[in-house]
Amino acid sequence: MKSIQRHLSLGLISVMVVVGVVLAQTSLWLFEAGLQRYLEAGLRNDSENLLVALVRGPNGVQLDEQRLAPAYQRPFSGHYFRIDFADTHWRSRSLWDQELPRLPAAGLKGNLQLGPEGQQLLVLRSDYKRFGQLISISVAQDYTPVRESFRLMRQIGLVLGVAALLLVLILQRVTVRRALRPLEVARNQIAQLQQGQRSQLDTQVPQELEPLVAQINHLLAHTEDSLKRSRNALGNLGHALKTPLSVLLSAASSDALKDQPRLRTLLREQLEQVQQRLDRELNRARLAGDTLPGALFDCANELPGLLATLNMVHGDHLDLSHHAVPGLQLPWAREDLLELLGNLLDNACKWADAQVRLSIGETPHSYLLAVEDDGPGIPEAQRDRVFSRGTRLDEQTDGHGLGLGIVRDIVEVWGGVLQLQESQLGGLKGLIELPNR
């Protein structure tokens, strides 16, 4: 979400800066062009007034100073003129000891000429024919105050533009955050779904998100239904096979095969292995129960029920105890950890005399899961052979390791380590170290 807001903010800033600069420059250019046209009209009017002020005198063409505007009499007033005719020229007193340059051609001088006192002048040259001779009149006006006004306008416009940009960014952030709030809610709900705190997403969402939420909910419902049907099918299959297996075991133990001891032994071994696998799968289905997809394993909530189920399976003579860090949640799927701990505890319960102990702890880099029993254990020399390549622990002739094959597979997938050690209770200790992801 933050990335989306950042991209939207950067995009909005870029667009607003480009558009703002273009609009500002265009507005200033149009305003300045309009002002110059207005000033040009005034300068042309001044030029015509100067033409009228030219009169015929005793000594030829003269300038009637009484018809001149007072600004032309005051030094450096900002209004100046120059009249060129024959081989001479006149200039206004306002120029004092400065000269107004003569433009090479009639018209308005776009680039401003440097005038007296460092003034920037807007100059207009007009050519006339009066009293039978060509007369060129150049009038100028100080353009410095206008340029200063433009500079001030640019500064004010820049401040106002930055303030407007900040305001728009604040409003945009509020608007985008409000518009993306449903996505943030959906993201939080998906996180809750992943942790097993809900089974579906809320359907009260904006119209644009309704198809996405509907598809996710449909997929969740389909997945959950598939899991339930698979679990039910497994349970039904297991229960359906238990009776035929019991019949076959009874037949293999009957006197009908007394004359064929090898065949009798082979049948009993194979049927017992099938029955053990069947019992293991039924235990997995029973331990998993009805769970939400992606539910995490909360030790405080899950361990008592798991131990109670094992007590019902193996009898109340076993003392099953557990110890876990208060409030600890393991970051793996609930079903997988129930399967892992269920098989590990089930193996311990089968060979324990009276006591089984489960401990779950946490280190800075890993989680430690330990299951101990007070049974006969496994000699140290046989532990490496138990985990040798191609060997399944639940197929060992001494009976140790039923269900440990599943435990080992899950631990390896999670990047952990499974070790068999000697327990302080006198039996076997299964120690699992899982990385803290």
Beta strands, then each sheet from edge to edge (+ up, - down):
strand 1: 54-57
strand 2: 60-63
strand 3: 79-85
strand 4: 88-91
strand 5: 107-108
strand 6: 113-114
strand 7: 120-130
strand 8: 133-142
strand 9: 296-298
strand 10: 319-324
strand 11: 329-333
strand 12: 355-362
strand 13: 366-373
strand 14: 417-422
strand 15: 428-435
sheet 1: 1+ 2-
sheet 2: 4+ 3- 8+ 7- 5+
sheet 3: 4+ 3- 8+ 7- 6+
sheet 4: 9+ 11-
sheet 5: 10+ 12+ 13- 15+ 14-
end
